[in-house]
Amino acid sequence: MDFLKELWAFLRVRKKLWLAPIIITTLVLGGLLMLSQGTVVAPFIYTVF
């Protein structure tokens, strides 16, 4: 949790808030791919991409 606090502080201080949506989207897609690996949902996920 400290990492997320430090990352947010860095983005806020350096005025790089435009990176936040990119980071969030990358994390969500990565988590979705990791969770769908080997499940019944996997064929439906791959058709999206």
C-alpha distance matrix in Angstrom:
0.0 3.8 5.3 5.3 6.5 8.8 10.0 10.9 12.6 14.4 15.6 16.8 18.5 20.1 21.3 19.9 18.8 21.1 18.8 16.2 18.5 19.2 15.7 15.1 18.5 18.1 15.0 16.9 20.1 18.6 17.1 20.5 22.4 20.6 21.1 24.7 25.7 28.5 28.6 31.4 29.5 29.5 32.9 32.1 28.9 31.0 33.7 31.3 30.8
3.8 0.0 3.8 5.4 5.1 6.1 8.5 9.9 10.5 12.1 14.2 15.3 16.3 18.0 19.7 18.8 18.2 20.9 18.6 16.6 19.5 20.0 16.5 16.7 20.3 19.6 17.0 19.4 22.4 20.8 19.8 23.4 25.0 23.3 24.2 27.7 28.5 31.5 31.8 34.7 32.7 32.4 35.8 35.0 31.7 33.5 36.2 33.8 32.9
5.3 3.8 0.0 3.8 5.5 5.1 6.0 8.6 9.8 10.4 12.2 14.1 15.2 16.2 18.0 16.4 16.2 18.5 15.8 14.1 17.0 17.0 13.5 14.2 17.6 16.5 14.2 17.1 19.7 18.0 17.6 21.2 22.6 21.1 22.4 25.8 26.4 29.6 30.2 33.0 30.9 30.3 33.6 32.9 29.4 30.9 33.7 31.2 30.1
5.3 5.4 3.8 0.0 3.8 5.4 5.0 6.1 8.5 9.7 10.5 12.1 14.1 15.3 16.2 14.6 13.7 16.0 13.6 11.3 14.1 14.7 11.3 11.4 15.1 14.7 12.4 14.9 17.8 16.8 16.3 19.5 21.4 20.3 21.4 24.5 25.7 29.0 29.2 31.7 29.3 29.0 32.1 31.0 27.6 29.4 31.9 29.2 28.3
6.5 5.1 5.5 3.8 0.0 3.8 5.4 5.2 6.1 8.6 10.0 10.5 12.1 14.1 15.3 14.5 13.6 16.6 14.9 12.7 15.9 17.0 14.0 14.2 17.9 18.0 15.9 18.2 21.3 20.5 19.9 23.1 25.1 24.1 24.9 28.1 29.4 32.7 32.7 35.2 32.7 32.6 35.7 34.4 31.1 33.0 35.3 32.4 31.7
8.8 6.1 5.1 5.4 3.8 0.0 3.8 5.5 5.0 6.1 8.6 9.8 10.4 11.9 13.9 13.2 13.3 16.3 14.3 13.0 16.6 17.0 14.1 15.3 18.8 18.3 16.8 19.6 22.3 21.2 21.2 24.5 26.1 25.1 26.5 29.6 30.5 33.9 34.3 36.9 34.5 33.9 37.0 35.9 32.4 33.9 36.3 33.5 32.3
10.0 8.5 6.0 5.0 5.4 3.8 0.0 3.8 5.4 5.1 6.2 8.6 10.0 10.6 12.0 10.5 10.5 13.0 10.7 9.5 13.1 13.3 10.5 12.0 15.4 14.9 13.8 16.7 19.2 18.3 18.8 21.9 23.4 22.8 24.4 27.2 28.3 31.7 32.2 34.7 32.0 31.3 34.2 33.0 29.4 30.8 33.1 30.2 28.9
10.9 9.9 8.6 6.1 5.2 5.5 3.8 0.0 3.8 5.4 5.1 6.1 8.6 10.0 10.4 9.5 8.5 11.6 10.2 8.4 12.0 13.2 11.0 11.7 15.3 15.8 14.7 17.0 19.8 19.6 19.8 22.6 24.5 24.3 25.4 28.2 29.7 33.1 33.2 35.4 32.5 32.2 34.9 33.4 29.9 31.6 33.6 30.4 29.5
12.6 10.5 9.8 8.5 6.1 5.0 5.4 3.8 0.0 3.8 5.5 5.1 6.0 8.4 9.8 10.0 9.9 13.5 12.6 11.5 15.2 16.4 14.3 15.4 18.9 19.2 18.3 20.8 23.5 23.2 23.4 26.3 28.1 27.8 29.0 31.8 33.2 36.6 36.8 39.1 36.3 35.9 38.6 37.1 33.7 35.2 37.3 34.1 33.1
14.4 12.1 10.4 9.7 8.6 6.1 5.1 5.4 3.8 0.0 3.8 5.5 5.3 5.9 8.2 7.9 9.2 12.2 10.9 10.9 14.7 15.1 13.3 15.3 18.4 18.2 17.9 20.7 22.9 22.5 23.3 26.2 27.6 27.4 29.1 31.7 32.8 36.4 36.8 39.2 36.4 35.6 38.2 36.9 33.3 34.5 36.5 33.5 32.0
15.6 14.2 12.2 10.5 10.0 8.6 6.2 5.1 5.5 3.8 0.0 3.8 5.7 5.4 5.9 4.7 5.4 8.5 7.6 7.7 11.5 12.2 11.0 12.9 15.8 16.2 16.3 18.8 20.9 21.0 22.0 24.6 26.1 26.4 28.0 30.3 31.7 35.3 35.6 37.6 34.6 33.9 36.2 34.7 31.1 32.3 34.1 30.9 29.5
16.8 15.3 14.1 12.1 10.5 9.8 8.6 6.1 5.1 5.5 3.8 0.0 3.8 5.6 5.2 6.4 6.1 9.8 10.2 9.8 13.3 14.8 14.0 15.2 18.2 19.1 19.1 21.2 23.6 24.0 24.7 27.1 29.0 29.3 30.5 32.9 34.5 38.1 38.1 40.0 36.9 36.5 38.9 37.1 33.6 35.1 36.7 33.3 32.3
18.5 16.3 15.2 14.1 12.1 10.4 10.0 8.6 6.0 5.3 5.7 3.8 0.0 3.8 5.5 7.7 9.0 12.4 12.7 13.0 16.6 17.6 16.7 18.4 21.4 21.8 21.9 24.3 26.6 26.7 27.5 30.1 31.7 31.9 33.4 35.9 37.2 40.8 41.0 43.1 40.1 39.5 41.9 40.3 36.8 38.0 39.7 36.4 35.1
20.1 18.0 16.2 15.3 14.1 11.9 10.6 10.0 8.4 5.9 5.4 5.6 3.8 0.0 3.8 5.4 8.2 10.7 10.8 12.3 15.7 16.0 15.5 17.9 20.4 20.6 21.2 23.8 25.6 25.7 27.0 29.5 30.8 31.2 33.0 35.3 36.4 40.1 40.6 42.6 39.5 38.6 40.8 39.3 35.7 36.6 38.3 35.0 33.4
21.3 19.7 18.0 16.2 15.3 13.9 12.0 10.4 9.8 8.2 5.9 5.2 5.5 3.8 0.0 3.8 5.7 8.1 9.4 10.8 13.7 14.6 14.9 16.8 19.1 19.9 20.8 22.9 24.8 25.4 26.7 28.8 30.4 31.1 32.7 34.7 36.2 39.9 40.1 41.8 38.6 37.8 39.8 38.0 34.6 35.6 36.9 33.5 32.1
19.9 18.8 16.4 14.6 14.5 13.2 10.5 9.5 10.0 7.9 4.7 6.4 7.7 5.4 3.8 0.0 3.8 5.4 5.8 7.8 10.7 11.1 11.4 13.7 15.7 16.3 17.5 19.7 21.3 21.9 23.4 25.5 26.8 27.7 29.5 31.3 32.7 36.5 36.7 38.5 35.2 34.3 36.3 34.6 31.1 32.0 33.4 30.0 28.5
18.8 18.2 16.2 13.7 13.6 13.3 10.5 8.5 9.9 9.2 5.4 6.1 9.0 8.2 5.7 3.8 0.0 3.8 5.2 5.5 8.2 9.8 10.3 11.6 13.8 15.1 16.0 17.7 19.6 20.7 21.8 23.7 25.5 26.5 27.8 29.6 31.4 35.1 35.0 36.5 33.2 32.7 34.6 32.6 29.3 30.5 31.8 28.3 27.2
21.1 20.9 18.5 16.0 16.6 16.3 13.0 11.6 13.5 12.2 8.5 9.8 12.4 10.7 8.1 5.4 3.8 0.0 3.8 5.5 6.6 7.7 9.5 11.0 12.2 13.7 15.4 16.8 18.2 19.6 21.2 22.6 24.1 25.6 27.1 28.5 30.3 34.0 33.9 35.2 31.8 31.0 32.7 30.7 27.3 28.3 29.3 25.7 24.5
18.8 18.6 15.8 13.6 14.9 14.3 10.7 10.2 12.6 10.9 7.6 10.2 12.7 10.8 9.4 5.8 5.2 3.8 0.0 3.8 5.7 5.3 6.2 8.7 10.1 10.7 12.4 14.4 15.7 16.6 18.4 20.1 21.4 22.6 24.4 25.9 27.4 31.1 31.3 33.0 29.7 28.7 30.5 28.9 25.3 26.2 27.6 24.3 22.8
16.2 16.6 14.1 11.3 12.7 13.0 9.5 8.4 11.5 10.9 7.7 9.8 13.0 12.3 10.8 7.8 5.5 5.5 3.8 0.0 3.9 5.4 5.2 6.1 8.6 9.9 10.6 12.2 14.3 15.3 16.4 18.2 20.0 21.1 22.3 24.2 26.0 29.6 29.5 31.1 27.8 27.3 29.4 27.5 24.1 25.4 26.9 23.5 22.5
18.5 19.5 17.0 14.1 15.9 16.6 13.1 12.0 15.2 14.7 11.5 13.3 16.6 15.7 13.7 10.7 8.2 6.6 5.7 3.9 0.0 3.8 5.5 5.1 6.0 8.5 9.8 10.4 12.1 14.0 15.2 16.2 18.2 19.8 20.9 22.2 24.3 27.9 27.5 28.8 25.3 24.8 26.6 24.5 21.2 22.6 23.7 20.2 19.4
19.2 20.0 17.0 14.7 17.0 17.0 13.3 13.2 16.4 15.1 12.2 14.8 17.6 16.0 14.6 11.1 9.8 7.7 5.3 5.4 3.8 0.0 3.8 5.5 5.2 6.1 8.6 10.0 10.7 12.2 14.2 15.4 16.6 18.3 20.0 21.1 22.7 26.4 26.5 28.0 24.6 23.6 25.3 23.6 20.1 20.9 22.3 19.0 17.6
15.7 16.5 13.5 11.3 14.0 14.1 10.5 11.0 14.3 13.3 11.0 14.0 16.7 15.5 14.9 11.4 10.3 9.5 6.2 5.2 5.5 3.8 0.0 3.8 5.5 5.2 6.2 8.6 10.1 10.5 12.2 14.2 15.5 16.4 18.2 20.0 21.3 25.1 25.3 27.2 24.1 23.1 25.3 23.9 20.3 21.3 23.3 20.2 18.8
15.1 16.7 14.2 11.4 14.2 15.3 12.0 11.7 15.4 15.3 12.9 15.2 18.4 17.9 16.8 13.7 11.6 11.0 8.7 6.1 5.1 5.5 3.8 0.0 3.8 5.5 5.1 6.1 8.6 9.8 10.5 12.1 14.2 15.3 16.3 18.1 20.1 23.7 23.4 25.1 21.8 21.4 23.7 21.9 18.5 20.2 21.9 18.7 18.0
18.5 20.3 17.6 15.1 17.9 18.8 15.4 15.3 18.9 18.4 15.8 18.2 21.4 20.4 19.1 15.7 13.8 12.2 10.1 8.6 6.0 5.2 5.5 3.8 0.0 3.8 5.5 5.2 6.1 8.5 9.8 10.5 12.3 14.2 15.3 16.4 18.4 22.0 21.7 23.1 19.6 18.9 20.9 19.0 15.5 17.0 18.5 15.2 14.4
18.1 19.6 16.5 14.7 18.0 18.3 14.9 15.8 19.2 18.2 16.2 19.1 21.8 20.6 19.9 16.3 15.1 13.7 10.7 9.9 8.5 6.1 5.2 5.5 3.8 0.0 3.8 5.5 5.3 6.0 8.5 9.9 10.6 12.2 14.2 15.4 16.7 20.4 20.8 22.6 19.5 18.2 20.3 19.1 15.4 16.3 18.4 15.6 14.0
15.0 17.0 14.2 12.4 15.9 16.8 13.8 14.7 18.3 17.9 16.3 19.1 21.9 21.2 20.8 17.5 16.0 15.4 12.4 10.6 9.8 8.6 6.2 5.1 5.5 3.8 0.0 3.8 5.5 5.1 6.0 8.5 9.9 10.4 12.0 14.1 15.5 19.2 19.4 21.5 18.6 17.7 20.4 19.3 15.7 17.1 19.6 17.0 16.0
16.9 19.4 17.1 14.9 18.2 19.6 16.7 17.0 20.8 20.7 18.8 21.2 24.3 23.8 22.9 19.7 17.7 16.8 14.4 12.2 10.4 10.0 8.6 6.1 5.2 5.5 3.8 0.0 3.8 5.5 5.1 6.0 8.6 9.9 10.5 12.0 14.3 17.8 17.3 19.0 15.8 15.4 18.0 16.4 13.0 15.1 17.2 14.5 14.2
20.1 22.4 19.7 17.8 21.3 22.3 19.2 19.8 23.5 22.9 20.9 23.6 26.6 25.6 24.8 21.3 19.6 18.2 15.7 14.3 12.1 10.7 10.1 8.6 6.1 5.3 5.5 3.8 0.0 3.8 5.4 5.0 6.2 8.6 9.9 10.5 12.3 15.9 15.9 17.4 14.2 13.1 15.3 14.0 10.3 11.8 14.1 11.5 10.7
18.6 20.8 18.0 16.8 20.5 21.2 18.3 19.6 23.2 22.5 21.0 24.0 26.7 25.7 25.4 21.9 20.7 19.6 16.6 15.3 14.0 12.2 10.5 9.8 8.5 6.0 5.1 5.5 3.8 0.0 3.8 5.4 5.2 6.2 8.6 10.0 10.9 14.6 15.3 17.6 14.9 13.4 16.1 15.7 11.9 13.0 15.9 14.1 12.8
17.1 19.8 17.6 16.3 19.9 21.2 18.8 19.8 23.4 23.3 22.0 24.7 27.5 27.0 26.7 23.4 21.8 21.2 18.4 16.4 15.2 14.2 12.2 10.5 9.8 8.5 6.0 5.1 5.4 3.8 0.0 3.8 5.4 5.1 6.1 8.5 10.0 13.5 13.6 16.0 13.5 12.8 16.0 15.4 12.1 14.0 16.9 15.2 14.7
20.5 23.4 21.2 19.5 23.1 24.5 21.9 22.6 26.3 26.2 24.6 27.1 30.1 29.5 28.8 25.5 23.7 22.6 20.1 18.2 16.2 15.4 14.2 12.1 10.5 9.9 8.5 6.0 5.0 5.4 3.8 0.0 3.8 5.5 5.2 6.0 8.6 11.9 11.3 13.1 10.2 9.6 12.7 11.7 8.4 10.8 13.5 11.9 12.0
22.4 25.0 22.6 21.4 25.1 26.1 23.4 24.5 28.1 27.6 26.1 29.0 31.7 30.8 30.4 26.8 25.5 24.1 21.4 20.0 18.2 16.6 15.5 14.2 12.3 10.6 9.9 8.6 6.2 5.2 5.4 3.8 0.0 3.8 5.5 5.2 6.2 9.9 10.4 12.6 10.1 8.2 11.2 11.3 7.8 9.0 12.3 11.5 10.8
20.6 23.3 21.1 20.3 24.1 25.1 22.8 24.3 27.8 27.4 26.4 29.3 31.9 31.2 31.1 27.7 26.5 25.6 22.6 21.1 19.8 18.3 16.4 15.3 14.2 12.2 10.4 9.9 8.6 6.2 5.1 5.5 3.8 0.0 3.8 5.6 5.4 9.0 10.0 13.0 11.5 9.9 13.4 14.0 11.0 12.2 15.7 15.2 14.5
21.1 24.2 22.4 21.4 24.9 26.5 24.4 25.4 29.0 29.1 28.0 30.5 33.4 33.0 32.7 29.5 27.8 27.1 24.4 22.3 20.9 20.0 18.2 16.3 15.3 14.2 12.0 10.5 9.9 8.6 6.1 5.2 5.5 3.8 0.0 3.8 5.5 8.1 7.8 10.7 9.1 8.8 12.6 12.8 10.4 12.6 15.7 15.2 15.5
24.7 27.7 25.8 24.5 28.1 29.6 27.2 28.2 31.8 31.7 30.3 32.9 35.9 35.3 34.7 31.3 29.6 28.5 25.9 24.2 22.2 21.1 20.0 18.1 16.4 15.4 14.1 12.0 10.5 10.0 8.5 6.0 5.2 5.6 3.8 0.0 3.8 6.1 5.4 7.7 5.9 5.0 8.8 9.3 7.4 9.4 12.4 12.6 13.1
25.7 28.5 26.4 25.7 29.4 30.5 28.3 29.7 33.2 32.8 31.7 34.5 37.2 36.4 36.2 32.7 31.4 30.3 27.4 26.0 24.3 22.7 21.3 20.1 18.4 16.7 15.5 14.3 12.3 10.9 10.0 8.6 6.2 5.4 5.5 3.8 0.0 3.8 5.7 8.8 8.3 6.1 9.6 11.3 9.5 10.2 13.7 14.4 14.2
28.5 31.5 29.6 29.0 32.7 33.9 31.7 33.1 36.6 36.4 35.3 38.1 40.8 40.1 39.9 36.5 35.1 34.0 31.1 29.6 27.9 26.4 25.1 23.7 22.0 20.4 19.2 17.8 15.9 14.6 13.5 11.9 9.9 9.0 8.1 6.1 3.8 0.0 3.8 7.0 8.2 6.6 9.5 12.0 11.3 11.9 15.0 16.5 16.7
28.6 31.8 30.2 29.2 32.7 34.3 32.2 33.2 36.8 36.8 35.6 38.1 41.0 40.6 40.1 36.7 35.0 33.9 31.3 29.5 27.5 26.5 25.3 23.4 21.7 20.8 19.4 17.3 15.9 15.3 13.6 11.3 10.4 10.0 7.8 5.4 5.7 3.8 0.0 3.8 5.3 5.6 8.6 10.2 10.2 11.8 14.3 15.6 16.6
31.4 34.7 33.0 31.7 35.2 36.9 34.7 35.4 39.1 39.2 37.6 40.0 43.1 42.6 41.8 38.5 36.5 35.2 33.0 31.1 28.8 28.0 27.2 25.1 23.1 22.6 21.5 19.0 17.4 17.6 16.0 13.1 12.6 13.0 10.7 7.7 8.8 7.0 3.8 0.0 3.8 5.6 7.1 8.3 9.7 11.5 13.0 14.7 16.4
29.5 32.7 30.9 29.3 32.7 34.5 32.0 32.5 36.3 36.4 34.6 36.9 40.1 39.5 38.6 35.2 33.2 31.8 29.7 27.8 25.3 24.6 24.1 21.8 19.6 19.5 18.6 15.8 14.2 14.9 13.5 10.2 10.1 11.5 9.1 5.9 8.3 8.2 5.3 3.8 0.0 3.8 5.8 5.5 6.4 9.0 10.5 11.4 13.4
29.5 32.4 30.3 29.0 32.6 33.9 31.3 32.2 35.9 35.6 33.9 36.5 39.5 38.6 37.8 34.3 32.7 31.0 28.7 27.3 24.8 23.6 23.1 21.4 18.9 18.2 17.7 15.4 13.1 13.4 12.8 9.6 8.2 9.9 8.8 5.0 6.1 6.6 5.6 5.6 3.8 0.0 3.8 5.4 5.1 6.3 8.8 10.3 11.3
32.9 35.8 33.6 32.1 35.7 37.0 34.2 34.9 38.6 38.2 36.2 38.9 41.9 40.8 39.8 36.3 34.6 32.7 30.5 29.4 26.6 25.3 25.3 23.7 20.9 20.3 20.4 18.0 15.3 16.1 16.0 12.7 11.2 13.4 12.6 8.8 9.6 9.5 8.6 7.1 5.8 3.8 0.0 3.8 5.5 5.3 6.4 9.1 10.5
32.1 35.0 32.9 31.0 34.4 35.9 33.0 33.4 37.1 36.9 34.7 37.1 40.3 39.3 38.0 34.6 32.6 30.7 28.9 27.5 24.5 23.6 23.9 21.9 19.0 19.1 19.3 16.4 14.0 15.7 15.4 11.7 11.3 14.0 12.8 9.3 11.3 12.0 10.2 8.3 5.5 5.4 3.8 0.0 3.8 5.5 5.3 6.8 9.4
28.9 31.7 29.4 27.6 31.1 32.4 29.4 29.9 33.7 33.3 31.1 33.6 36.8 35.7 34.6 31.1 29.3 27.3 25.3 24.1 21.2 20.1 20.3 18.5 15.5 15.4 15.7 13.0 10.3 11.9 12.1 8.4 7.8 11.0 10.4 7.4 9.5 11.3 10.2 9.7 6.4 5.1 5.5 3.8 0.0 3.8 5.5 5.4 7.1
31.0 33.5 30.9 29.4 33.0 33.9 30.8 31.6 35.2 34.5 32.3 35.1 38.0 36.6 35.6 32.0 30.5 28.3 26.2 25.4 22.6 20.9 21.3 20.2 17.0 16.3 17.1 15.1 11.8 13.0 14.0 10.8 9.0 12.2 12.6 9.4 10.2 11.9 11.8 11.5 9.0 6.3 5.3 5.5 3.8 0.0 3.8 5.3 5.3
33.7 36.2 33.7 31.9 35.3 36.3 33.1 33.6 37.3 36.5 34.1 36.7 39.7 38.3 36.9 33.4 31.8 29.3 27.6 26.9 23.7 22.3 23.3 21.9 18.5 18.4 19.6 17.2 14.1 15.9 16.9 13.5 12.3 15.7 15.7 12.4 13.7 15.0 14.3 13.0 10.5 8.8 6.4 5.3 5.5 3.8 0.0 3.8 5.4
31.3 33.8 31.2 29.2 32.4 33.5 30.2 30.4 34.1 33.5 30.9 33.3 36.4 35.0 33.5 30.0 28.3 25.7 24.3 23.5 20.2 19.0 20.2 18.7 15.2 15.6 17.0 14.5 11.5 14.1 15.2 11.9 11.5 15.2 15.2 12.6 14.4 16.5 15.6 14.7 11.4 10.3 9.1 6.8 5.4 5.3 3.8 0.0 3.8
30.8 32.9 30.1 28.3 31.7 32.3 28.9 29.5 33.1 32.0 29.5 32.3 35.1 33.4 32.1 28.5 27.2 24.5 22.8 22.5 19.4 17.6 18.8 18.0 14.4 14.0 16.0 14.2 10.7 12.8 14.7 12.0 10.8 14.5 15.5 13.1 14.2 16.7 16.6 16.4 13.4 11.3 10.5 9.4 7.1 5.3 5.4 3.8 0.0
